[in-house]
Amino acid sequence: MGASWSQFFPPAPSLTGSNLEPQDGKVFLVTGGYGGIGFELVKLLYGAHGRIYIAGRSADKAKKAIEEIRASAPSSRGALEFLQLDLGDLNSIKEAVQVFKTQESKLHVLWNNAGVSWPPLGSVSKQGTELQLATNCIGPFFLTQLLLPLLEKAAADSPAASVRVVWASSQIVDLQPPPGGIDIDAVRTPPKDRGLNYINSKVGNCLLSSELARRVGPSHGIVSVAQNPGGSATNLFRDNPWMKYLAYPLLHHPRKNAHTELYAGLSPDITIEKNGCYVVPFGRIAQDADIDKDRLVAMKAEEDGGSGKAREFWEFCEEKTRDYY
């Protein structure tokens, strides 16, 4: 209960725009960076002189956001670029990475920030997968896989633990953890239950984070972090407005939630030894005692005393994407 209470009413962030070191020369990619938490994160990064790619579907929304962000930090030495990307379409992801590679040879931090929540029943991706699972997990997985060579190049000549992939989980995985860590049967055959599908997708990001840390951390020095930004007053629940109204007293302005993502991507607290950690509002590494026990077991490999569900979920994402490389 104490852990949940501290997420509803988190302590002040330790990493903010005021104490963030200059990010000159760093290349960042933020999916969904023209709205909500992602927009506020980009403002912080641009104010610190980073070069940021805002990836999303709407060029018009991105243009408006870029103009506003530039106006908010007129003395910034950073840069803002738009990258056309639809996480619900694997072909679009491949095309976006091809474009990105023509402009950049390295990537220092990838924030898999964008996501969908509670879309109308029957909503599917361009490839016919349940939309929440596709957009929140399979799309970010595929994007990360395609960008790994650029992350590896950045890690080769960057300080230890500074090159990272950040995955967007949710407070809901702590408040309503599914038995066994994740329902793999419901992943493979999604039920007509928008809530369960959403929870599975957000637990899935925790599993992908831990599995990526296991696979590329020791060999390439890339850090993989899952983060729960906390309750936020954004349009994420536009298809489920009653939930937003009920939760409104516990929702924060997205600029506060952005500090959770900032911490996950840039805090020096997160070392190689902390690879695969879970970050909670507004920028703290969660202790194992504060994480659902079933999820902890699911995140571990079988040889480490876990259930191997992280590997199983990773392989499920591989199955869904293998024909699109």
C-alpha positions in Angstrom: 0.0 0.0 0.0 2.9 2.3 0.8 4.4 1.9 -2.7 1.0 2.7 -4.3 0.5 5.7 -2.1 3.9 7.1 -3.1 3.0 6.7 -6.7 -0.3 8.7 -6.3 1.6 11.4 -4.3 5.2 11.1 -5.5 8.1 13.0 -4.0 9.5 15.9 -6.0 11.6 14.9 -9.1 15.4 14.7 -8.5 16.2 15.4 -12.2 14.7 18.4 -13.8 15.5 21.0 -16.5 17.3 23.1 -13.9 19.9 20.5 -13.0 20.1 18.5 -16.2 23.5 18.6 -17.8 23.9 20.0 -21.3 23.1 17.4 -23.9 25.0 18.9 -26.9 25.8 16.3 -29.5 23.3 13.8 -28.2 20.7 12.3 -30.5 17.4 11.4 -29.1 14.2 9.8 -30.5 10.9 10.2 -28.7 7.8 8.5 -30.1 4.6 10.5 -29.6 6.7 13.5 -28.8 4.2 16.1 -29.9 1.6 15.6 -27.2 1.1 14.9 -23.5 4.1 13.5 -21.6 6.2 13.1 -24.7 5.8 16.8 -25.6 6.9 17.9 -22.1 9.9 15.5 -22.3 11.0 17.0 -25.6 10.8 20.5 -24.2 13.2 19.4 -21.4 15.6 17.8 -23.9 15.5 20.7 -26.2 16.2 23.1 -23.4 19.3 21.1 -22.6 20.5 21.5 -26.3 19.7 17.9 -27.4 19.0 16.9 -31.0 15.5 15.4 -30.9 13.5 13.5 -33.4 9.7 13.6 -32.7 8.2 10.4 -34.2 4.5 10.1 -34.9 1.7 10.0 -37.4 0.7 13.6 -37.7 3.1 16.1 -39.4 0.7 18.9 -38.7 0.7 18.2 -34.9 4.5 17.8 -35.0 5.0 21.1 -36.8 2.8 23.0 -34.2 4.7 21.3 -31.3 8.1 22.1 -32.8 7.1 25.8 -33.2 5.9 25.9 -29.5 9.0 24.1 -28.2 11.4 26.4 -30.1 9.6 29.4 -28.8 9.9 28.1 -25.2 13.7 27.9 -25.4 14.9 30.5 -28.0 18.6 30.2 -26.8 18.7 26.4 -27.3 21.6 25.0 -29.3 19.5 21.9 -30.0 17.6 20.7 -33.0 14.1 19.4 -33.5 13.1 17.1 -36.4 9.9 15.2 -37.3 10.0 11.5 -38.2 6.9 10.1 -39.9 6.0 6.9 -38.0 2.9 4.8 -37.3 3.6 2.2 -34.6 0.5 0.3 -35.6 2.1 -0.4 -39.0 5.3 -2.5 -39.2 6.0 -1.2 -42.8 5.8 2.4 -41.6 8.3 1.6 -38.8 10.8 0.1 -41.3 10.4 3.1 -43.6 10.9 5.5 -40.7 14.1 3.8 -39.6 15.4 3.9 -43.2 14.8 7.7 -43.2 16.4 8.1 -39.8 19.5 6.3 -40.9 20.0 8.7 -43.8 20.3 11.5 -41.3 22.0 10.0 -38.2 24.6 7.3 -37.7 24.1 7.1 -33.9 21.3 7.2 -31.4 21.9 7.9 -27.7 18.5 7.4 -26.2 15.3 5.9 -27.6 12.1 6.8 -25.6 9.3 4.4 -26.6 6.8 6.8 -25.2 3.8 6.6 -27.5 0.9 4.3 -26.9 -2.9 3.7 -27.1 -5.4 2.9 -24.4 -8.8 1.3 -24.5 -9.6 1.8 -28.2 -12.9 0.6 -29.4 -13.3 -3.2 -29.3 -12.1 -4.8 -32.5 -9.5 -2.2 -33.2 -6.5 -3.8 -34.9 -3.2 -2.7 -36.4 -2.4 -2.6 -40.2 -1.2 -6.2 -39.8 -4.4 -7.3 -38.0 -3.0 -7.5 -34.4 -5.1 -6.2 -31.4 -4.2 -2.5 -31.5 -3.0 -2.0 -27.9 -0.6 -4.9 -28.1 0.6 -3.9 -31.6 1.1 -0.2 -30.8 2.3 -0.5 -27.2 4.6 -3.5 -27.6 5.1 -5.0 -31.0 5.7 -1.7 -32.8 8.2 -0.4 -30.2 9.9 -3.8 -30.2 10.4 -3.7 -33.9 11.5 -0.1 -33.8 14.1 -0.9 -31.2 15.4 -3.9 -33.0 15.9 -1.9 -36.2 17.7 0.9 -34.3 20.0 -1.3 -32.3 22.9 -0.9 -34.7 22.8 2.9 -34.1 22.5 2.5 -30.4 25.5 0.1 -30.4 27.6 2.7 -32.3 26.7 5.4 -29.8 27.5 3.0 -26.9 30.9 2.3 -28.3 32.2 5.8 -27.6 29.9 7.0 -24.9 30.1 6.9 -21.1 29.0 3.7 -19.5 25.2 3.3 -19.1 24.4 6.5 -21.0 23.0 4.9 -24.1 19.5 3.7 -23.3 16.1 2.4 -24.4 13.2 3.5 -22.3 9.9 1.5 -22.4 6.5 3.0 -21.3 4.7 0.9 -18.7 1.9 2.2 -16.6 0.7 2.6 -13.0 -2.0 0.0 -13.8 0.5 -2.9 -13.7 1.2 -2.1 -10.1 -2.5 -1.5 -9.1 -4.0 -4.4 -11.1 -1.1 -6.9 -11.7 -2.3 -10.0 -13.6 -1.8 -13.4 -12.0 1.4 -15.0 -13.2 2.9 -11.7 -14.3 1.2 -11.8 -17.7 -1.5 -13.8 -19.4 0.4 -15.3 -22.4 -2.8 -17.1 -23.7 -4.6 -13.7 -23.8 -1.6 -12.2 -25.6 -1.8 -14.8 -28.3 -5.6 -14.8 -28.5 -6.7 -11.3 -27.2 -10.1 -11.5 -25.5 -12.9 -8.9 -25.9 -11.6 -7.1 -22.8 -10.0 -3.8 -23.5 -8.7 -3.5 -19.9 -6.9 -6.8 -19.9 -5.4 -6.2 -23.3 -4.1 -2.8 -22.1 -2.7 -4.3 -18.9 -1.0 -7.1 -20.8 0.6 -4.6 -23.2 2.0 -2.5 -20.3 3.3 -5.6 -18.4 4.7 -6.6 -21.8 6.8 -3.5 -21.9 8.4 -4.4 -18.6 9.2 -7.9 -19.9 10.7 -6.5 -23.1 12.8 -4.1 -21.1 14.2 -6.8 -18.9 14.8 -9.1 -21.8 16.6 -6.5 -23.8 18.8 -5.7 -20.8 19.7 -9.3 -20.6 20.5 -9.7 -24.3 22.4 -6.5 -25.1 23.5 -5.1 -21.8 26.5 -7.3 -21.1 27.7 -7.4 -24.8 27.0 -3.8 -25.9 26.6 -1.7 -22.8 23.1 -0.6 -23.7 20.8 0.1 -20.8 17.1 -0.9 -21.0 14.6 0.7 -18.5 10.9 0.4 -18.0 9.1 3.4 -16.5 5.7 4.1 -15.1 5.3 7.9 -15.5 2.4 8.1 -13.0 -1.2 9.2 -13.5 -1.3 12.0 -16.0 -4.0 14.3 -17.3 -3.4 13.6 -21.0 -5.7 12.4 -23.8 -4.5 8.8 -23.5 -7.9 7.7 -22.2 -9.9 9.6 -24.9 -11.7 6.4 -25.8 -12.5 5.7 -22.1 -13.4 9.2 -20.7 -15.2 7.9 -17.6 -11.9 6.5 -16.3 -10.2 9.8 -16.7 -13.0 11.5 -14.8 -12.9 9.0 -11.9 -9.1 9.2 -11.7 -8.9 13.0 -12.2 -8.0 13.9 -8.5 -5.0 11.6 -8.8 -3.8 12.8 -12.2 -0.8 15.1 -12.6 0.1 17.7 -15.2 2.2 15.9 -17.9 5.2 18.1 -17.3 5.5 16.4 -13.9 5.2 12.9 -15.4 7.9 13.9 -18.0 10.4 14.0 -15.2 10.0 10.2 -14.7 10.9 9.7 -18.4 13.8 12.1 -18.1 15.2 10.3 -15.1 14.8 6.9 -16.9 16.7 8.1 -19.9 19.4 10.3 -18.5 19.8 10.0 -14.7 23.3 8.9 -13.6 21.7 6.9 -10.8 20.9 4.2 -13.4 24.2 2.3 -13.9 25.1 -0.8 -15.8 24.4 -2.7 -12.5 20.9 -1.3 -12.6 20.2 -2.4 -16.1 16.6 -3.6 -16.5 15.4 -1.6 -13.5 11.9 -0.2 -13.1 11.4 3.6 -12.7 8.4 5.1 -10.9 7.2 8.7 -10.4 8.7 11.2 -10.7 12.1 9.6 -11.1 13.0 6.8 -8.6 14.3 3.3 -9.1 11.7 0.9 -7.6 12.8 -1.7 -5.1 12.0 -5.3 -5.7 9.8 -5.3 -2.6 7.6 -2.6 -4.3 7.1 -4.7 -7.5 4.5 -7.4 -8.0 6.1 -10.7 -7.2 4.6 -12.5 -10.2 6.0 -9.8 -12.5 9.5 -10.1 -10.9 9.4 -13.9 -11.6 8.2 -13.3 -15.1 11.0 -10.8 -15.9 13.7 -13.3 -14.9 15.1 -16.1 -17.1 14.5 -19.7 -16.0 18.1 -20.2 -15.2 17.9 -17.3 -12.8 14.9 -18.7 -11.0 12.3 -17.0 -13.2 9.4 -18.3 -15.2 10.9 -17.3 -18.6 7.8 -15.4 -19.6 9.9 -12.4 -20.6 11.7 -14.6 -23.1 8.4 -16.1 -24.3 6.9 -12.6 -24.8 10.0 -11.5 -26.7 9.8 -14.5 -29.0 6.1 -13.7 -29.6 7.1 -10.2 -30.7 9.8 -11.8 -32.9 7.2 -14.0 -34.5 5.0 -11.0 -35.3 7.8 -9.0 -36.9 10.1 -11.5 -38.6 8.6 -11.1 -42.0 9.0 -7.3 -42.1 12.8 -6.8 -41.7 
